[in-house]
Amino acid sequence: MLQNENLFNYKTSITVFLSWFRKGIITEKELNILDTKLCEKYGISSYSIYRPNPLIYNEKGAIYSMKEVDSCGKNCSSI
């Protein structure tokens, strides 16, 4: 049960910090520092699937750069 509680506390905290980052309250460097400290505090591995993925959350990441393509191979719109 302690592991689930630690994961819940980590996810709750990092969600707040991600919100602050998106609003410009903290920088990416500060977000990374906070994430590292939270992982240490709650015993989350640096390779955990529960940590924020820069390919998803970063505007320069793969998810944001993908384009939707229709059946004939033309770009339909940005995702």
mmCIF file of the N, C-alpha and C atoms, coordinates in Angstrom:
data_MODEL
# 
_entry.id   MODEL 
# 
loop_
_atom_site.group_PDB 
_atom_site.id 
_atom_site.type_symbol 
_atom_site.label_atom_id 
_atom_site.label_alt_id 
_atom_site.label_comp_id 
_atom_site.label_asym_id 
_atom_site.label_entity_id 
_atom_site.label_seq_id 
_atom_site.pdbx_PDB_ins_code 
_atom_site.Cartn_x 
_atom_site.Cartn_y 
_atom_site.Cartn_z 
_atom_site.occupancy 
_atom_site.B_iso_or_equiv 
_atom_site.pdbx_formal_charge 
_atom_site.auth_seq_id 
_atom_site.auth_comp_id 
_atom_site.auth_asym_id 
_atom_site.auth_atom_id 
_atom_site.pdbx_PDB_model_num 
ATOM 1   N N  . MET A 1 1  ? 0.829  -1.196 0.000   1.00 0.00 ? 1  MET A N  1 
ATOM 2   C CA . MET A 1 1  ? 0.000  0.000  0.000   1.00 0.00 ? 1  MET A CA 1 
ATOM 3   C C  . MET A 1 1  ? 0.870  1.255  0.000   1.00 0.00 ? 1  MET A C  1 
ATOM 4   N N  . LEU A 1 2  ? 2.014  1.228  0.674   1.00 0.00 ? 2  LEU A N  1 
ATOM 5   C CA . LEU A 1 2  ? 2.892  2.389  0.745   1.00 0.00 ? 2  LEU A CA 1 
ATOM 6   C C  . LEU A 1 2  ? 3.365  2.804  -0.641  1.00 0.00 ? 2  LEU A C  1 
ATOM 7   N N  . GLN A 1 3  ? 3.666  1.829  -1.511  1.00 0.00 ? 3  GLN A N  1 
ATOM 8   C CA . GLN A 1 3  ? 4.119  2.134  -2.860  1.00 0.00 ? 3  GLN A CA 1 
ATOM 9   C C  . GLN A 1 3  ? 3.030  2.878  -3.642  1.00 0.00 ? 3  GLN A C  1 
ATOM 10  N N  . ASN A 1 4  ? 1.785  2.459  -3.520  1.00 0.00 ? 4  ASN A N  1 
ATOM 11  C CA . ASN A 1 4  ? 0.681  3.138  -4.195  1.00 0.00 ? 4  ASN A CA 1 
ATOM 12  C C  . ASN A 1 4  ? 0.506  4.559  -3.667  1.00 0.00 ? 4  ASN A C  1 
ATOM 13  N N  . GLU A 1 5  ? 0.664  4.726  -2.372  1.00 0.00 ? 5  GLU A N  1 
ATOM 14  C CA . GLU A 1 5  ? 0.539  6.051  -1.768  1.00 0.00 ? 5  GLU A CA 1 
ATOM 15  C C  . GLU A 1 5  ? 1.665  6.966  -2.252  1.00 0.00 ? 5  GLU A C  1 
ATOM 16  N N  . ASN A 1 6  ? 2.882  6.428  -2.331  1.00 0.00 ? 6  ASN A N  1 
ATOM 17  C CA . ASN A 1 6  ? 4.011  7.212  -2.828  1.00 0.00 ? 6  ASN A CA 1 
ATOM 18  C C  . ASN A 1 6  ? 3.785  7.631  -4.283  1.00 0.00 ? 6  ASN A C  1 
ATOM 19  N N  . LEU A 1 7  ? 3.288  6.718  -5.102  1.00 0.00 ? 7  LEU A N  1 
ATOM 20  C CA . LEU A 1 7  ? 3.023  7.029  -6.495  1.00 0.00 ? 7  LEU A CA 1 
ATOM 21  C C  . LEU A 1 7  ? 1.932  8.099  -6.612  1.00 0.00 ? 7  LEU A C  1 
ATOM 22  N N  . PHE A 1 8  ? 0.886  7.979  -5.833  1.00 0.00 ? 8  PHE A N  1 
ATOM 23  C CA . PHE A 1 8  ? -0.191 8.965  -5.824  1.00 0.00 ? 8  PHE A CA 1 
ATOM 24  C C  . PHE A 1 8  ? 0.348  10.350 -5.442  1.00 0.00 ? 8  PHE A C  1 
ATOM 25  N N  . ASN A 1 9  ? 1.169  10.398 -4.401  1.00 0.00 ? 9  ASN A N  1 
ATOM 26  C CA . ASN A 1 9  ? 1.734  11.676 -3.950  1.00 0.00 ? 9  ASN A CA 1 
ATOM 27  C C  . ASN A 1 9  ? 2.658  12.283 -5.005  1.00 0.00 ? 9  ASN A C  1 
ATOM 28  N N  . TYR A 1 10 ? 3.454  11.436 -5.668  1.00 0.00 ? 10 TYR A N  1 
ATOM 29  C CA . TYR A 1 10 ? 4.332  11.913 -6.740  1.00 0.00 ? 10 TYR A CA 1 
ATOM 30  C C  . TYR A 1 10 ? 3.504  12.495 -7.881  1.00 0.00 ? 10 TYR A C  1 
ATOM 31  N N  . LYS A 1 11 ? 2.509  11.744 -8.355  1.00 0.00 ? 11 LYS A N  1 
ATOM 32  C CA . LYS A 1 11 ? 1.693  12.187 -9.488  1.00 0.00 ? 11 LYS A CA 1 
ATOM 33  C C  . LYS A 1 11 ? 0.934  13.471 -9.156  1.00 0.00 ? 11 LYS A C  1 
ATOM 34  N N  . THR A 1 12 ? 0.433  13.583 -7.946  1.00 0.00 ? 12 THR A N  1 
ATOM 35  C CA . THR A 1 12 ? -0.280 14.793 -7.534  1.00 0.00 ? 12 THR A CA 1 
ATOM 36  C C  . THR A 1 12 ? 0.659  15.999 -7.568  1.00 0.00 ? 12 THR A C  1 
ATOM 37  N N  . SER A 1 13 ? 1.835  15.829 -7.010  1.00 0.00 ? 13 SER A N  1 
ATOM 38  C CA . SER A 1 13 ? 2.809  16.929 -6.958  1.00 0.00 ? 13 SER A CA 1 
ATOM 39  C C  . SER A 1 13 ? 3.295  17.325 -8.348  1.00 0.00 ? 13 SER A C  1 
ATOM 40  N N  . ILE A 1 14 ? 3.646  16.353 -9.178  1.00 0.00 ? 14 ILE A N  1 
ATOM 41  C CA . ILE A 1 14 ? 4.198  16.675 -10.494 1.00 0.00 ? 14 ILE A CA 1 
ATOM 42  C C  . ILE A 1 14 ? 3.135  17.306 -11.386 1.00 0.00 ? 14 ILE A C  1 
ATOM 43  N N  . THR A 1 15 ? 1.874  16.965 -11.178 1.00 0.00 ? 15 THR A N  1 
ATOM 44  C CA . THR A 1 15 ? 0.793  17.591 -11.937 1.00 0.00 ? 15 THR A CA 1 
ATOM 45  C C  . THR A 1 15 ? 0.722  19.089 -11.645 1.00 0.00 ? 15 THR A C  1 
ATOM 46  N N  . VAL A 1 16 ? 0.871  19.441 -10.390 1.00 0.00 ? 16 VAL A N  1 
ATOM 47  C CA . VAL A 1 16 ? 0.875  20.861 -10.003 1.00 0.00 ? 16 VAL A CA 1 
ATOM 48  C C  . VAL A 1 16 ? 2.077  21.561 -10.642 1.00 0.00 ? 16 VAL A C  1 
ATOM 49  N N  . PHE A 1 17 ? 3.252  20.946 -10.567 1.00 0.00 ? 17 PHE A N  1 
ATOM 50  C CA . PHE A 1 17 ? 4.455  21.566 -11.112 1.00 0.00 ? 17 PHE A CA 1 
ATOM 51  C C  . PHE A 1 17 ? 4.375  21.695 -12.638 1.00 0.00 ? 17 PHE A C  1 
ATOM 52  N N  . LEU A 1 18 ? 3.797  20.708 -13.318 1.00 0.00 ? 18 LEU A N  1 
ATOM 53  C CA . LEU A 1 18 ? 3.618  20.804 -14.766 1.00 0.00 ? 18 LEU A CA 1 
ATOM 54  C C  . LEU A 1 18 ? 2.681  21.956 -15.115 1.00 0.00 ? 18 LEU A C  1 
ATOM 55  N N  . SER A 1 19 ? 1.666  22.147 -14.311 1.00 0.00 ? 19 SER A N  1 
ATOM 56  C CA . SER A 1 19 ? 0.744  23.263 -14.509 1.00 0.00 ? 19 SER A CA 1 
ATOM 57  C C  . SER A 1 19 ? 1.483  24.593 -14.359 1.00 0.00 ? 19 SER A C  1 
ATOM 58  N N  . TRP A 1 20 ? 2.324  24.693 -13.353 1.00 0.00 ? 20 TRP A N  1 
ATOM 59  C CA . TRP A 1 20 ? 3.124  25.903 -13.139 1.00 0.00 ? 20 TRP A CA 1 
ATOM 60  C C  . TRP A 1 20 ? 4.050  26.154 -14.331 1.00 0.00 ? 20 TRP A C  1 
ATOM 61  N N  . PHE A 1 21 ? 4.648  25.067 -14.850 1.00 0.00 ? 21 PHE A N  1 
ATOM 62  C CA . PHE A 1 21 ? 5.550  25.180 -15.992 1.00 0.00 ? 21 PHE A CA 1 
ATOM 63  C C  . PHE A 1 21 ? 4.801  25.705 -17.219 1.00 0.00 ? 21 PHE A C  1 
ATOM 64  N N  . ARG A 1 22 ? 3.639  25.152 -17.495 1.00 0.00 ? 22 ARG A N  1 
ATOM 65  C CA . ARG A 1 22 ? 2.851  25.583 -18.652 1.00 0.00 ? 22 ARG A CA 1 
ATOM 66  C C  . ARG A 1 22 ? 2.393  27.036 -18.530 1.00 0.00 ? 22 ARG A C  1 
ATOM 67  N N  . LYS A 1 23 ? 2.206  27.513 -17.308 1.00 0.00 ? 23 LYS A N  1 
ATOM 68  C CA . LYS A 1 23 ? 1.796  28.899 -17.080 1.00 0.00 ? 23 LYS A CA 1 
ATOM 69  C C  . LYS A 1 23 ? 2.987  29.856 -17.045 1.00 0.00 ? 23 LYS A C  1 
ATOM 70  N N  . GLY A 1 24 ? 4.206  29.310 -17.092 1.00 0.00 ? 24 GLY A N  1 
ATOM 71  C CA . GLY A 1 24 ? 5.397  30.143 -17.088 1.00 0.00 ? 24 GLY A CA 1 
ATOM 72  C C  . GLY A 1 24 ? 5.868  30.559 -15.705 1.00 0.00 ? 24 GLY A C  1 
ATOM 73  N N  . ILE A 1 25 ? 5.323  29.937 -14.675 1.00 0.00 ? 25 ILE A N  1 
ATOM 74  C CA . ILE A 1 25 ? 5.701  30.279 -13.299 1.00 0.00 ? 25 ILE A CA 1 
ATOM 75  C C  . ILE A 1 25 ? 7.086  29.735 -12.965 1.00 0.00 ? 25 ILE A C  1 
ATOM 76  N N  . ILE A 1 26 ? 7.392  28.543 -13.499 1.00 0.00 ? 26 ILE A N  1 
ATOM 77  C CA . ILE A 1 26 ? 8.714  27.948 -13.299 1.00 0.00 ? 26 ILE A CA 1 
ATOM 78  C C  . ILE A 1 26 ? 9.305  27.606 -14.663 1.00 0.00 ? 26 ILE A C  1 
ATOM 79  N N  . THR A 1 27 ? 10.631 27.502 -14.717 1.00 0.00 ? 27 THR A N  1 
ATOM 80  C CA . THR A 1 27 ? 11.325 27.172 -15.971 1.00 0.00 ? 27 THR A CA 1 
ATOM 81  C C  . THR A 1 27 ? 11.426 25.649 -16.120 1.00 0.00 ? 27 THR A C  1 
ATOM 82  N N  . GLU A 1 28 ? 11.845 25.218 -17.308 1.00 0.00 ? 28 GLU A N  1 
ATOM 83  C CA . GLU A 1 28 ? 12.041 23.789 -17.549 1.00 0.00 ? 28 GLU A CA 1 
ATOM 84  C C  . GLU A 1 28 ? 13.130 23.230 -16.628 1.00 0.00 ? 28 GLU A C  1 
ATOM 85  N N  . LYS A 1 29 ? 14.171 24.014 -16.404 1.00 0.00 ? 29 LYS A N  1 
ATOM 86  C CA . LYS A 1 29 ? 15.254 23.584 -15.509 1.00 0.00 ? 29 LYS A CA 1 
ATOM 87  C C  . LYS A 1 29 ? 14.721 23.367 -14.090 1.00 0.00 ? 29 LYS A C  1 
ATOM 88  N N  . GLU A 1 30 ? 13.894 24.306 -13.613 1.00 0.00 ? 30 GLU A N  1 
ATOM 89  C CA . GLU A 1 30 ? 13.304 24.167 -12.272 1.00 0.00 ? 30 GLU A CA 1 
ATOM 90  C C  . GLU A 1 30 ? 12.366 22.967 -12.205 1.00 0.00 ? 30 GLU A C  1 
ATOM 91  N N  . LEU A 1 31 ? 11.609 22.744 -13.273 1.00 0.00 ? 31 LEU A N  1 
ATOM 92  C CA . LEU A 1 31 ? 10.719 21.578 -13.328 1.00 0.00 ? 31 LEU A CA 1 
ATOM 93  C C  . LEU A 1 31 ? 11.518 20.283 -13.215 1.00 0.00 ? 31 LEU A C  1 
ATOM 94  N N  . ASN A 1 32 ? 12.637 20.204 -13.929 1.00 0.00 ? 32 ASN A N  1 
ATOM 95  C CA . ASN A 1 32 ? 13.479 19.003 -13.869 1.00 0.00 ? 32 ASN A CA 1 
ATOM 96  C C  . ASN A 1 32 ? 14.059 18.784 -12.474 1.00 0.00 ? 32 ASN A C  1 
ATOM 97  N N  . ILE A 1 33 ? 14.462 19.870 -11.819 1.00 0.00 ? 33 ILE A N  1 
ATOM 98  C CA . ILE A 1 33 ? 14.990 19.769 -10.457 1.00 0.00 ? 33 ILE A CA 1 
ATOM 99  C C  . ILE A 1 33 ? 13.907 19.268 -9.503  1.00 0.00 ? 33 ILE A C  1 
ATOM 100 N N  . LEU A 1 34 ? 12.710 19.853 -9.616  1.00 0.00 ? 34 LEU A N  1 
ATOM 101 C CA . LEU A 1 34 ? 11.592 19.436 -8.758  1.00 0.00 ? 34 LEU A CA 1 
ATOM 102 C C  . LEU A 1 34 ? 11.225 17.974 -9.003  1.00 0.00 ? 34 LEU A C  1 
ATOM 103 N N  . ASP A 1 35 ? 11.222 17.565 -10.267 1.00 0.00 ? 35 ASP A N  1 
ATOM 104 C CA . ASP A 1 35 ? 10.903 16.176 -10.605 1.00 0.00 ? 35 ASP A CA 1 
ATOM 105 C C  . ASP A 1 35 ? 11.917 15.220 -9.984  1.00 0.00 ? 35 ASP A C  1 
ATOM 106 N N  . THR A 1 36 ? 13.193 15.567 -10.082 1.00 0.00 ? 36 THR A N  1 
ATOM 107 C CA . THR A 1 36 ? 14.245 14.729 -9.494  1.00 0.00 ? 36 THR A CA 1 
ATOM 108 C C  . THR A 1 36 ? 14.087 14.625 -7.984  1.00 0.00 ? 36 THR A C  1 
ATOM 109 N N  . LYS A 1 37 ? 13.809 15.749 -7.339  1.00 0.00 ? 37 LYS A N  1 
ATOM 110 C CA . LYS A 1 37 ? 13.622 15.748 -5.872  1.00 0.00 ? 37 LYS A CA 1 
ATOM 111 C C  . LYS A 1 37 ? 12.408 14.899 -5.477  1.00 0.00 ? 37 LYS A C  1 
ATOM 112 N N  . LEU A 1 38 ? 11.319 15.019 -6.235  1.00 0.00 ? 38 LEU A N  1 
ATOM 113 C CA . LEU A 1 38 ? 10.128 14.217 -5.929  1.00 0.00 ? 38 LEU A CA 1 
ATOM 114 C C  . LEU A 1 38 ? 10.405 12.725 -6.101  1.00 0.00 ? 38 LEU A C  1 
ATOM 115 N N  . CYS A 1 39 ? 11.140 12.375 -7.144  1.00 0.00 ? 39 CYS A N  1 
ATOM 116 C CA . CYS A 1 39 ? 11.480 10.963 -7.374  1.00 0.00 ? 39 CYS A CA 1 
ATOM 117 C C  . CYS A 1 39 ? 12.303 10.405 -6.212  1.00 0.00 ? 39 CYS A C  1 
ATOM 118 N N  . GLU A 1 40 ? 13.248 11.193 -5.750  1.00 0.00 ? 40 GLU A N  1 
ATOM 119 C CA . GLU A 1 40 ? 14.058 10.771 -4.600  1.00 0.00 ? 40 GLU A CA 1 
ATOM 120 C C  . GLU A 1 40 ? 13.176 10.618 -3.361  1.00 0.00 ? 40 GLU A C  1 
ATOM 121 N N  . LYS A 1 41 ? 12.309 11.586 -3.136  1.00 0.00 ? 41 LYS A N  1 
ATOM 122 C CA . LYS A 1 41 ? 11.454 11.577 -1.947  1.00 0.00 ? 41 LYS A CA 1 
ATOM 123 C C  . LYS A 1 41 ? 10.504 10.382 -1.930  1.00 0.00 ? 41 LYS A C  1 
ATOM 124 N N  . TYR A 1 42 ? 9.906  10.085 -3.082  1.00 0.00 ? 42 TYR A N  1 
ATOM 125 C CA . TYR A 1 42 ? 8.878  9.039  -3.129  1.00 0.00 ? 42 TYR A CA 1 
ATOM 126 C C  . TYR A 1 42 ? 9.373  7.699  -3.677  1.00 0.00 ? 42 TYR A C  1 
ATOM 127 N N  . GLY A 1 43 ? 10.669 7.594  -3.950  1.00 0.00 ? 43 GLY A N  1 
ATOM 128 C CA . GLY A 1 43 ? 11.239 6.324  -4.385  1.00 0.00 ? 43 GLY A CA 1 
ATOM 129 C C  . GLY A 1 43 ? 10.806 5.906  -5.779  1.00 0.00 ? 43 GLY A C  1 
ATOM 130 N N  . ILE A 1 44 ? 10.668 6.868  -6.685  1.00 0.00 ? 44 ILE A N  1 
ATOM 131 C CA . ILE A 1 44 ? 10.276 6.598  -8.060  1.00 0.00 ? 44 ILE A CA 1 
ATOM 132 C C  . ILE A 1 44 ? 11.539 6.470  -8.901  1.00 0.00 ? 44 ILE A C  1 
ATOM 133 N N  . SER A 1 45 ? 11.627 5.411  -9.690  1.00 0.00 ? 45 SER A N  1 
ATOM 134 C CA . SER A 1 45 ? 12.790 5.174  -10.537 1.00 0.00 ? 45 SER A CA 1 
ATOM 135 C C  . SER A 1 45 ? 12.900 6.245  -11.613 1.00 0.00 ? 45 SER A C  1 
ATOM 136 N N  . SER A 1 46 ? 14.137 6.544  -12.013 1.00 0.00 ? 46 SER A N  1 
ATOM 137 C CA . SER A 1 46 ? 14.335 7.530  -13.076 1.00 0.00 ? 46 SER A CA 1 
ATOM 138 C C  . SER A 1 46 ? 13.823 7.017  -14.420 1.00 0.00 ? 46 SER A C  1 
ATOM 139 N N  . TYR A 1 47 ? 13.567 5.708  -14.521 1.00 0.00 ? 47 TYR A N  1 
ATOM 140 C CA . TYR A 1 47 ? 13.051 5.106  -15.745 1.00 0.00 ? 47 TYR A CA 1 
ATOM 141 C C  . TYR A 1 47 ? 11.569 4.747  -15.641 1.00 0.00 ? 47 TYR A C  1 
ATOM 142 N N  . SER A 1 48 ? 10.914 5.249  -14.632 1.00 0.00 ? 48 SER A N  1 
ATOM 143 C CA . SER A 1 48 ? 9.514  4.909  -14.387 1.00 0.00 ? 48 SER A CA 1 
ATOM 144 C C  . SER A 1 48 ? 8.602  5.419  -15.506 1.00 0.00 ? 48 SER A C  1 
ATOM 145 N N  . ILE A 1 49 ? 7.604  4.640  -15.837 1.00 0.00 ? 49 ILE A N  1 
ATOM 146 C CA . ILE A 1 49 ? 6.628  5.061  -16.846 1.00 0.00 ? 49 ILE A CA 1 
ATOM 147 C C  . ILE A 1 49 ? 5.713  6.159  -16.319 1.00 0.00 ? 49 ILE A C  1 
ATOM 148 N N  . TYR A 1 50 ? 5.747  6.415  -15.032 1.00 0.00 ? 50 TYR A N  1 
ATOM 149 C CA . TYR A 1 50 ? 4.884  7.420  -14.422 1.00 0.00 ? 50 TYR A CA 1 
ATOM 150 C C  . TYR A 1 50 ? 5.484  8.822  -14.461 1.00 0.00 ? 50 TYR A C  1 
ATOM 151 N N  . ARG A 1 51 ? 6.751  8.916  -14.838 1.00 0.00 ? 51 ARG A N  1 
ATOM 152 C CA . ARG A 1 51 ? 7.394  10.232 -14.934 1.00 0.00 ? 51 ARG A CA 1 
ATOM 153 C C  . ARG A 1 51 ? 6.962  10.922 -16.213 1.00 0.00 ? 51 ARG A C  1 
ATOM 154 N N  . PRO A 1 52 ? 6.942  12.268 -16.209 1.00 0.00 ? 52 PRO A N  1 
ATOM 155 C CA . PRO A 1 52 ? 6.569  13.000 -17.430 1.00 0.00 ? 52 PRO A CA 1 
ATOM 156 C C  . PRO A 1 52 ? 7.512  12.665 -18.580 1.00 0.00 ? 52 PRO A C  1 
ATOM 157 N N  . ASN A 1 53 ? 6.947  12.472 -19.748 1.00 0.00 ? 53 ASN A N  1 
ATOM 158 C CA . ASN A 1 53 ? 7.718  12.125 -20.930 1.00 0.00 ? 53 ASN A CA 1 
ATOM 159 C C  . ASN A 1 53 ? 7.908  13.370 -21.787 1.00 0.00 ? 53 ASN A C  1 
ATOM 160 N N  . PRO A 1 54 ? 9.160  13.803 -22.011 1.00 0.00 ? 54 PRO A N  1 
ATOM 161 C CA . PRO A 1 54 ? 9.377  15.021 -22.792 1.00 0.00 ? 54 PRO A CA 1 
ATOM 162 C C  . PRO A 1 54 ? 8.867  14.909 -24.227 1.00 0.00 ? 54 PRO A C  1 
ATOM 163 N N  . LEU A 1 55 ? 8.702  13.700 -24.756 1.00 0.00 ? 55 LEU A N  1 
ATOM 164 C CA . LEU A 1 55 ? 8.160  13.541 -26.092 1.00 0.00 ? 55 LEU A CA 1 
ATOM 165 C C  . LEU A 1 55 ? 6.669  13.860 -26.136 1.00 0.00 ? 55 LEU A C  1 
ATOM 166 N N  . ILE A 1 56 ? 6.030  13.856 -24.976 1.00 0.00 ? 56 ILE A N  1 
ATOM 167 C CA . ILE A 1 56 ? 4.607  14.159 -24.900 1.00 0.00 ? 56 ILE A CA 1 
ATOM 168 C C  . ILE A 1 56 ? 4.384  15.589 -24.425 1.00 0.00 ? 56 ILE A C  1 
ATOM 169 N N  . TYR A 1 57 ? 5.071  15.995 -23.369 1.00 0.00 ? 57 TYR A N  1 
ATOM 170 C CA . TYR A 1 57 ? 4.803  17.277 -22.725 1.00 0.00 ? 57 TYR A CA 1 
ATOM 171 C C  . TYR A 1 57 ? 5.526  18.455 -23.361 1.00 0.00 ? 57 TYR A C  1 
ATOM 172 N N  . ASN A 1 58 ? 6.579  18.213 -24.085 1.00 0.00 ? 58 ASN A N  1 
ATOM 173 C CA . ASN A 1 58 ? 7.371  19.273 -24.679 1.00 0.00 ? 58 ASN A CA 1 
ATOM 174 C C  . ASN A 1 58 ? 6.815  19.621 -26.056 1.00 0.00 ? 58 ASN A C  1 
ATOM 175 N N  . GLU A 1 59 ? 6.638  20.904 -26.344 1.00 0.00 ? 59 GLU A N  1 
ATOM 176 C CA . GLU A 1 59 ? 6.095  21.312 -27.635 1.00 0.00 ? 59 GLU A CA 1 
ATOM 177 C C  . GLU A 1 59 ? 6.988  20.911 -28.803 1.00 0.00 ? 59 GLU A C  1 
ATOM 178 N N  . LYS A 1 60 ? 8.266  20.653 -28.543 1.00 0.00 ? 60 LYS A N  1 
ATOM 179 C CA . LYS A 1 60 ? 9.179  20.212 -29.590 1.00 0.00 ? 60 LYS A CA 1 
ATOM 180 C C  . LYS A 1 60 ? 9.229  18.686 -29.674 1.00 0.00 ? 60 LYS A C  1 
ATOM 181 N N  . GLY A 1 61 ? 8.456  18.013 -28.840 1.00 0.00 ? 61 GLY A N  1 
ATOM 182 C CA . GLY A 1 61 ? 8.458  16.556 -28.802 1.00 0.00 ? 61 GLY A CA 1 
ATOM 183 C C  . GLY A 1 61 ? 7.772  15.926 -29.998 1.00 0.00 ? 61 GLY A C  1 
ATOM 184 N N  . ALA A 1 62 ? 7.918  14.639 -30.124 1.00 0.00 ? 62 ALA A N  1 
ATOM 185 C CA . ALA A 1 62 ? 7.405  13.886 -31.270 1.00 0.00 ? 62 ALA A CA 1 
ATOM 186 C C  . ALA A 1 62 ? 5.893  13.966 -31.399 1.00 0.00 ? 62 ALA A C  1 
ATOM 187 N N  . ILE A 1 63 ? 5.175  13.958 -30.303 1.00 0.00 ? 63 ILE A N  1 
ATOM 188 C CA . ILE A 1 63 ? 3.720  13.962 -30.360 1.00 0.00 ? 63 ILE A CA 1 
ATOM 189 C C  . ILE A 1 63 ? 3.212  15.253 -30.990 1.00 0.00 ? 63 ILE A C  1 
ATOM 190 N N  . TYR A 1 64 ? 3.816  16.387 -30.647 1.00 0.00 ? 64 TYR A N  1 
ATOM 191 C CA . TYR A 1 64 ? 3.365  17.661 -31.170 1.00 0.00 ? 64 TYR A CA 1 
ATOM 192 C C  . TYR A 1 64 ? 3.787  17.878 -32.619 1.00 0.00 ? 64 TYR A C  1 
ATOM 193 N N  . SER A 1 65 ? 4.831  17.191 -33.077 1.00 0.00 ? 65 SER A N  1 
ATOM 194 C CA . SER A 1 65 ? 5.322  17.418 -34.428 1.00 0.00 ? 65 SER A CA 1 
ATOM 195 C C  . SER A 1 65 ? 4.689  16.473 -35.449 1.00 0.00 ? 65 SER A C  1 
ATOM 196 N N  . MET A 1 66 ? 3.934  15.494 -34.991 1.00 0.00 ? 66 MET A N  1 
ATOM 197 C CA . MET A 1 66 ? 3.281  14.558 -35.902 1.00 0.00 ? 66 MET A CA 1 
ATOM 198 C C  . MET A 1 66 ? 2.135  15.249 -36.629 1.00 0.00 ? 66 MET A C  1 
ATOM 199 N N  . LYS A 1 67 ? 1.910  14.865 -37.870 1.00 0.00 ? 67 LYS A N  1 
ATOM 200 C CA . LYS A 1 67 ? 0.789  15.395 -38.632 1.00 0.00 ? 67 LYS A CA 1 
ATOM 201 C C  . LYS A 1 67 ? -0.124 14.238 -39.022 1.00 0.00 ? 67 LYS A C  1 
ATOM 202 N N  . GLU A 1 68 ? -1.404 14.542 -39.036 1.00 0.00 ? 68 GLU A N  1 
ATOM 203 C CA . GLU A 1 68 ? -2.384 13.546 -39.438 1.00 0.00 ? 68 GLU A CA 1 
ATOM 204 C C  . GLU A 1 68 ? -2.348 13.447 -40.962 1.00 0.00 ? 68 GLU A C  1 
ATOM 205 N N  . VAL A 1 69 ? -2.373 12.234 -41.478 1.00 0.00 ? 69 VAL A N  1 
ATOM 206 C CA . VAL A 1 69 ? -2.297 12.017 -42.913 1.00 0.00 ? 69 VAL A CA 1 
ATOM 207 C C  . VAL A 1 69 ? -3.523 11.234 -43.342 1.00 0.00 ? 69 VAL A C  1 
ATOM 208 N N  . ASP A 1 70 ? -4.152 11.674 -44.456 1.00 0.00 ? 70 ASP A N  1 
ATOM 209 C CA . ASP A 1 70 ? -5.335 10.950 -44.934 1.00 0.00 ? 70 ASP A CA 1 
ATOM 210 C C  . ASP A 1 70 ? -4.907 9.722  -45.734 1.00 0.00 ? 70 ASP A C  1 
ATOM 211 N N  . SER A 1 71 ? -5.863 8.979  -46.239 1.00 0.00 ? 71 SER A N  1 
ATOM 212 C CA . SER A 1 71 ? -5.585 7.709  -46.910 1.00 0.00 ? 71 SER A CA 1 
ATOM 213 C C  . SER A 1 71 ? -4.782 7.893  -48.198 1.00 0.00 ? 71 SER A C  1 
ATOM 214 N N  . CYS A 1 72 ? -4.815 9.069  -48.814 1.00 0.00 ? 72 CYS A N  1 
ATOM 215 C CA . CYS A 1 72 ? -4.042 9.262  -50.044 1.00 0.00 ? 72 CYS A CA 1 
ATOM 216 C C  . CYS A 1 72 ? -2.669 9.867  -49.776 1.00 0.00 ? 72 CYS A C  1 
ATOM 217 N N  . GLY A 1 73 ? -2.304 10.033 -48.482 1.00 0.00 ? 73 GLY A N  1 
ATOM 218 C CA . GLY A 1 73 ? -0.969 10.463 -48.128 1.00 0.00 ? 73 GLY A CA 1 
ATOM 219 C C  . GLY A 1 73 ? -0.784 11.959 -47.995 1.00 0.00 ? 73 GLY A C  1 
ATOM 220 N N  . LYS A 1 74 ? -1.847 12.732 -48.065 1.00 0.00 ? 74 LYS A N  1 
ATOM 221 C CA . LYS A 1 74 ? -1.740 14.186 -47.917 1.00 0.00 ? 74 LYS A CA 1 
ATOM 222 C C  . LYS A 1 74 ? -1.953 14.600 -46.469 1.00 0.00 ? 74 LYS A C  1 
ATOM 223 N N  . ASN A 1 75 ? -1.297 15.678 -46.045 1.00 0.00 ? 75 ASN A N  1 
ATOM 224 C CA . ASN A 1 75 ? -1.500 16.197 -44.697 1.00 0.00 ? 75 ASN A CA 1 
ATOM 225 C C  . ASN A 1 75 ? -2.913 16.739 -44.561 1.00 0.00 ? 75 ASN A C  1 
ATOM 226 N N  . CYS A 1 76 ? -3.614 16.300 -43.529 1.00 0.00 ? 76 CYS A N  1 
ATOM 227 C CA . CYS A 1 76 ? -4.969 16.783 -43.292 1.00 0.00 ? 76 CYS A CA 1 
ATOM 228 C C  . CYS A 1 76 ? -4.947 17.960 -42.330 1.00 0.00 ? 76 CYS A C  1 
ATOM 229 N N  . SER A 1 77 ? -4.256 17.789 -41.226 1.00 0.00 ? 77 SER A N  1 
ATOM 230 C CA . SER A 1 77 ? -4.183 18.842 -40.210 1.00 0.00 ? 77 SER A CA 1 
ATOM 231 C C  . SER A 1 77 ? -3.142 18.465 -39.184 1.00 0.00 ? 77 SER A C  1 
ATOM 232 N N  . SER A 1 78 ? -2.753 19.442 -38.389 1.00 0.00 ? 78 SER A N  1 
ATOM 233 C CA . SER A 1 78 ? -1.845 19.170 -37.271 1.00 0.00 ? 78 SER A CA 1 
ATOM 234 C C  . SER A 1 78 ? -2.645 18.617 -36.122 1.00 0.00 ? 78 SER A C  1 
ATOM 235 N N  . ILE A 1 79 ? -2.033 17.721 -35.368 1.00 0.00 ? 79 ILE A N  1 
ATOM 236 C CA . ILE A 1 79 ? -2.686 17.170 -34.178 1.00 0.00 ? 79 ILE A CA 1 
ATOM 237 C C  . ILE A 1 79 ? -2.574 18.135 -33.060 1.00 0.00 ? 79 ILE A C  1 
# 
